[in-house]
Amino acid sequence: MLQMNSSEHSEKSMLAVTLEVMHRAADRLGLDQSIRNVISKPQRILSVAVPVRMDDGRIEVFDGYRVQHSLARGPAKGGIRYHPEVTMDEVVALAMNMTWKCAVVDIPYGGAKGGVVVDPTQLSIGELERLTRRFTSEISIIIGPEKDIPAPDVNTNAQVMAWVMDTYSMQMGYSIPSVVTGKPIEIGGSLGRVDATGRGCVYTIVELAKKINLKLEGATVAVQGFGNVGSHAAVILQDIGCKVVAVSDVHGALYNEHGLDCRAIQAVAAKTGSILDYQGDAEEIPREQALEIPVDILVPAALGNQIHAGNAHRINAKIIAEGANGPTTNEADEILRSRGTIIIPDILANAGGVTVSYFEWVQGIQSLSWTEKQVAAELERRMVSSFNQVYERAQREDVDLRTAAYLIAIERVAQAIRLRGIFP
Ligand code: NAD
């Protein structure tokens, strides 16, 4: 089955939504028009045609993009996604989000994103490798360990990153592991990267729970999307005592009012690709229902625009922690805020992945490796500190957490632009 179109329910494109949020925060900051002009546009867009020889001998050409939104605070950083609904606008929006995400957790990167318009489930492993290698070759003119460092995103993984790293290294004539993050451990990946986004998301939930006196022991949770982000968030939430009552993936949803065994479901999904193959104690429910079950904590961790004006009224969660990028449309955001739902915004809630990517890059450059304990401790320190900065800003200015996160991020990027000045 095809994954749901990320814009299927959207009132506006993800780019329009991203710009709207940025301008709202910029207005509040009183940001001057010159800086606003700079941050409103991506610095570079590379559009590539990717010819691939298919197994039957035909040549198919796929569209691909690499967008660098900002290089003001350091090299560009952002994932590569393979999805049939990828558009250039969406990649621009995601690159822009990466700029704010890196700034909000204060790591020295700008924002980038890449995408190829392809349904990878329709490709053989050989076709996938050839697509990845040719796409890497096409974008190699702008990526590099000091320029732009890709990472996994939707439908790409450590193996894809290994091919990216190898292709780039072959072109340069020597091994350059730091050109990508999210690599397999054996070739320079970091311990603790696989679950970093889910783990980071949980750290922000734990901090918010302390602020609002929500007891996590026995707190109910629903998770939409059971891939890298969703499954790890679910398992870690379960480990700290929460009751995960509903999880969904593209195939459907599982429910158990007494709590699901997320680790067992994760093991099944990793093997077969579908949570519905889980044979344990769970009831199958319609996919969309996972979002709407009354819970303390909802973690949307699938794709963008999943919570929209059409279903926001039916969502009954105290906290929404945005594991996915852009899961909530602006209209839905307003509806939920008016009903008292607290949303931990994507640029903060899912920043754990890019934070550990940064650790991987640092380890690569220094040719040393940290222990898993060191990675988790440093991730926790940064996520807790970033969450508290955002929370305090929100309290001080009487704004929601999303606006507060954007205020901090835009301020940091704007200051970098001011200090560096405009060339020439
Ligand atoms: P993934 O491909 O590993 O998992 C996506 C999951 O969502 C799969 O289980 C898929 O079946 C499910 N899904 C797709 N459509 C769905 C639908 N309509 N309803 C329910 N489930 C659906 O991807 P991922 O890496 O976990 O990324 C998920 C989201 O998190 C994306 O928005 C991505 O940009 C964002 N994100 C990922 C990372 C990371 O480190 N992987 C970091 C930051 C943000």
Boltz pocket constraint, residues with backbone or C-beta under 6 A from the ligand:
constraints:
  - pocket:
      binder: B
      contacts: [[A, 3], [A, 4], [A, 152], [A, 153], [A, 154], [A, 155], [A, 156], [A, 193], [A, 197], [A, 224], [A, 225], [A, 226], [A, 227], [A, 228], [A, 229], [A, 230], [A, 248], [A, 249], [A, 250], [A, 251], [A, 252], [A, 273], [A, 287], [A, 301], [A, 302], [A, 303], [A, 304], [A, 323], [A, 324], [A, 325], [A, 326], [A, 350], [A, 351], [A, 353], [A, 354]]
      max_distance: 6.0
